[in-house]
């Protein structure tokens, strides 16, 4: 039974069955290739240990993280049977840690290649070629030098990353695909990976051999255009701490930024920007209680949000939990209210209790 303390916290429920369903969608898209799983940033805020364990049992064999620390934690979770790539690659300070943990660095520059060779290249490494993002990766002109430098090193993966995958018709997507296909020919023995979530859903031409779904595993298709709906993985709810009836003309919250236009029943819930619900959603977000949409009134504060629960009737009582993200409050809606992307909404959730639906194994 949950303690009284945990009942008074905002709570993130992660549906592992929905997570598996989403991964299988990408596994099907991969056809004869493979769908990996991107579990960086604590599996986009959903818990890397539980998420990776569930996906490994579902059949995922390859995982991506951003940092060495994430890779070490994931290796402890998964054991030795799965490939783990570290996207940021090695540095002088940590290059010696990859081999003992059997973590595959993704080499992003000629300098990193030199560092990896000097360290003895104790395990295989991936290679990132920048085809138009202008962020990480070797530029196209360096691809030949990279091939020569890596001639005696096991390179099982060559990858790039689409800058505009969310807009499938953007002309940069095709230019990046062509650049990647040409550069990847220099590494005939390596698997090829260009598509993350949106690229995989955006068209077969971008899929190559290995898909790298990230946000798609957690319920967002990553596209700006209509696309297949993915299963809802994350549900955030928070308990009501106080209910009150406020007369017309009263103000709510810091700065008195909202004044009631008429008498209104309000509820204050145990959720705020310290929990990761963004302050930018002040006056724009909403929750759902008993099927009723309950707008955020005034400013989101550090620990509290006040909602208009008039439409929820008798369901609005102390202890009742209001859904602030989930099946009735889509991730895209929360992101739009906050002026940000779904990625930030999920990865920002910190001071919340976490529970899991569906068996981990």
Protein Blocks (a to p, Z undefined) as FASTA:
>chain_A
ZZfklmmpccddddfklmmmmmmmmmmmnmmmccdddfehhigonopklmmmmmmmnopa
bdcdfbfklmmmmmmmnommbccddfklpafklmmmmmmnopacddfbfklmmmmmmnop
abccdddddfhlopadcdfklmmmmmmmmmmgccfbccdddfklmmmmlmklmmmmmmmm
mmmmmmmmbccdfbdfklmmnomklnmmbdcdfklmnopghiabdcdddddfbdcddddf
bdcdddehiaedehilaccfbdcddddddddfknopafklgokaccdeehiacddehjad
fkbccddfklnmmmlcghiacdfbdjklcfklmmmmnopafklmmmmpmbdcdddehjfZ
Z
